[in-house]
Amino acid sequence: MASYQEIDSIRLQALMSDSDVMLVDVRTDEEAARGIIHGATHIPLHLIPLRTQELEGETPLVFYCHSGIRSAQASSFIASQGRENVFNLRGGVLGWGAAGYALEPKR
């Protein structure tokens, strides 16, 4: 059975600096309006099953939410569909901010 990996903010920042990464923010529209991680695509959790084709490929795929719980659900679901190289951002945007990284306005 396919699974996903946990990644912390520091490791994610390093991964983003070294290679292409597909970031997906699974928070609600209201939450994402407060700011997203640079380069992220916003797909609310309830839409993930409907938009799996957008998430195909070999590029590392990192899901995040507010604290890491909803993004773990998205990670588990996508990994169960056979997608490899799937990560969940441990601590979500709370952990991202605690590590000293900023969010940017959603475009």
Residue pairs with C-beta under 8 A, 6 or more apart in sequence:
1 80
2 79
2 80
2 81
2 82
2 83
2 84
2 86
3 76
3 79
3 86
4 72
4 75
4 76
4 78
4 79
4 86
4 87
4 88
5 86
5 87
5 88
6 87
6 88
6 90
7 15
7 62
7 87
7 88
7 89
7 90
8 89
8 90
8 91
8 95
8 99
9 89
9 90
9 91
9 95
9 96
9 98
9 99
9 101
10 99
12 21
12 62
12 87
12 89
12 96
13 99
13 101
15 21
15 60
15 62
16 23
16 39
19 60
20 59
20 60
21 39
21 59
21 60
21 61
21 62
22 41
22 55
22 57
22 59
22 60
22 61
22 62
23 37
23 39
23 40
23 41
23 62
23 64
24 40
24 41
24 42
24 43
24 48
24 55
24 61
24 62
24 63
24 64
24 74
25 32
25 36
25 37
25 40
25 41
25 42
25 43
25 64
25 65
26 43
26 44
26 45
26 48
26 63
26 64
26 65
26 70
26 71
26 74
27 42
27 44
27 45
27 65
27 66
27 70
27 93
28 44
29 42
29 44
31 65
31 66
32 42
32 106
33 106
34 103
35 93
35 102
35 103
35 104
35 105
35 106
36 42
36 103
36 104
36 105
36 106
37 64
37 93
37 96
37 101
37 103
37 104
38 104
40 64
41 54
42 106
43 51
43 54
45 65
45 70
45 71
45 73
45 74
48 55
48 74
48 77
48 78
49 77
52 78
52 81
52 83
55 61
55 78
55 83
56 83
58 84
58 85
59 85
60 85
60 87
61 78
61 83
61 85
61 86
61 87
62 87
62 88
62 89
63 71
63 72
63 74
63 75
63 78
63 86
63 87
63 88
63 89
64 71
64 88
64 89
64 92
64 93
64 96
65 71
65 74
65 92
65 93
66 92
66 93
66 94
67 91
67 92
67 94
67 95
68 88
68 89
68 90
68 91
68 92
68 95
69 92
71 88
71 89
71 92
72 88
74 88
75 86
75 87
75 88
78 86
79 86
89 95
89 96
91 98
93 103
96 103
97 103
